[in-house]
Amino acid sequence: MSDWLQSRAKARLDHREHLDELIARARYEVRLHLNEPLEGSPYDNVADIFALAHYECSQLLDHQRLLPKWERFLLARYAKRLYGKAVLATVSDIPRESGSELAGTVLANVFRTEIAGLVPDSGDTGAQYDLQGRGLLTVFRLAIGPPGAVWPDRELVQTTSARNVLTCSDRFLRRTPWHVLWPVYRVRGLRLWKL
């Protein structure tokens, strides 16, 4: 029995380290843009942004059942905050084994309505704080996107959503069971931003 407990504890520790690596990757991408903005954009297509978010989110939620209940709850809330409701809903529709093998074009054909919901309108208000539920990292990548202004305040959306991704991920890296009861990670003006 003790061998089983030790193997489960080791699997839980390995998964936590894997989670921290994935979060560090997203933080590195955002910090790189904040410190050295690129001239050309790697995100020209909304379907590619969706496919990348889907792949990262499925990796993040892989083997989450190894974690305790409070940490699973925080992980689901973190994934929803970072990648959005549409991506989180599609992750549960595709089996974990085939999720990494599917190409972006296949995902684009299967999830057309979800991808269409990511496309910002011309007068998109509240995009920098993701009031639409697209996900902070997804909004950041959409704002970097193809040349030509999508939003009138495109640079402000990029920097604000990037800083919110850093704050949100920093809070998740220092997660404790207390964050389930008190999930506020940032107070900005009169708004309470939740993880």
N, C-alpha and C positions, 0 to 999 in steps of 0.2 A: 504493500500500500504506500509506503514512503517513497518507493521508486516512482510510482505513478504521480505522486504529488511533486516530486522533484522535477520530473520531466514536464509536467504541466507548468510549473513555475518557470522553468527554463524557456519553454515555448512562449509564455507570456512576456518574459523579458526580451526575447528575440523579436517578438512582434512590436513591442514598444520601441526598440531600437530602430526597427524598420520604419515605423511611423515617424519617428524623429528625423530620419534621413529624408523621407519624402517631404516633410514640412520644411526642412533645411533647403531642399532643392527649390521649392516655391519661393522661399525667402531670398535665396540667392538671385533668382530671376528678377524679383522686384527690386532688390537693392542695386543690382547691376543697371537697371533702367534708371533708377533715381540718381545714381552717381554719374553714369555715362549714357545719356539718351542716344539711341541709335538713329541714324539717318534713314536707313531702310528698315522696313518692318517685316518680322518673320510671320506675322499674322495677317494674311491678305484675304483669307476666306473664312466666313463664319462657320462653315461646316468643319473646317480644320480645327478651329478653336473649340468647337463642340466635341470633336473626336478626341482632342488632347485632354480636355477637361474630363471627358468620360473615362479615358484610360487612367488618368491620375486619380480620379475619385474611386474607381474600382480597385486600384492598387491600395488606396488608403483604407478602404473598407474590407479588404481581403483578410480573412481569418479574424474578424472582429469578435467572434464568439469566444475567443480565448480570453478576452479581457473581462474584468468584473462589470457588473451591470451599470454602475455609475460612469465608468469610463466609456462604455459603449454608447451611453446616452450622450455624453459630451462629444464623442467622435462623430456621431450622426449629426449633432447640432453644428459642429465645426465644419463638416463636409457640406452641409446645406448652406452655411454662411459663406463659404469660400467658393463653391462651385454652382450653387443655385438649386432651386427646386426641380427644374426640368432635367438637369443632369442626374441628380440624385434619384429621380423616379425611373430614369432609363437604366441606371446601374442595376436595379433590382429586376429588370426585365431580361437582361442578358446573362446567361450562365457565366460563372467566373472563369471556367476553363477556356471558353472561346472568346472572352472579352478582349484579350490582348492580340488575338489573331485577326480580328475584324479590321478591315481597312476603313479609312475615313469616308470613302465613297459609299461603302455599304451602310455605315451608320447614317450618312446623309440621306440615303434613300429610305431607310427604315424610319428615321425620326425627323421627317420633314417639318411637322407642325411644331415640335420642340425647338428646332433650329430657327424656324421663322419667328418664334417668340423671343429669341435673343436679339434680333436685329433692332437697333435703337431707332426711335422716331427722330424727326428733325428737331423738335422742341422737347427733348427728353429732360424733364426736371427731376432732380433728386438722384441722378445716375451716380454721382460721386459717392453717395452713401448707400447706393443700391436699394432704393425704396421699392424697386420693381421685383426684387427677389431673383435676379439673374446670377448672383454670386459675385463676391468682391473681386476674385481673381479673373473671372470671366469678363466682368466689366472693364477691368484693367487691360486685358488683352484686346477687347473690342475697341477700347479707346486708342490703343496703340495702332491697331488695324491698318487697312489700306490708306494710301494718301487721299486727301480730300476730307474736309471737315465734316464729321458726322454730327458732332455737337458743337454749338458755338463756343463753349468753354472746354474744349477737348483737353488741353494741358492741365487744367484744374482737375478735371475728372481723373486723368492719369495719376497725378501726384496724390490726390486725396484717397483714391481707392488703393493705391500702392501703400500708403501709410497705414490705412485701415487693415490691409492684409498683414502687414508687419506687426501691428498691435494685436490683432486677433490671433495670429500664429504664436506670438510670444506668450500670450496668455494661455494658449492651449498647451504649450510646451511645459508650463509650470502648473499643470492641472492638478487639482485636488478634489476630493469628494465635496468640499464646500462649494465649488463652482456649480454644482447641480442646483443648490438652493439659492445661491446669489450669483447669477451669471453675468452681471454687468462688468464689462471690461474697459469701457471708456465713457466718460461723460464729456459731451461736447455741447456747449451751450446748455439748453434745457433738455436735450435729447439723451436718452439712455440707450447706449448701443449694447446689444446682448451678444454673447457668444453662443 
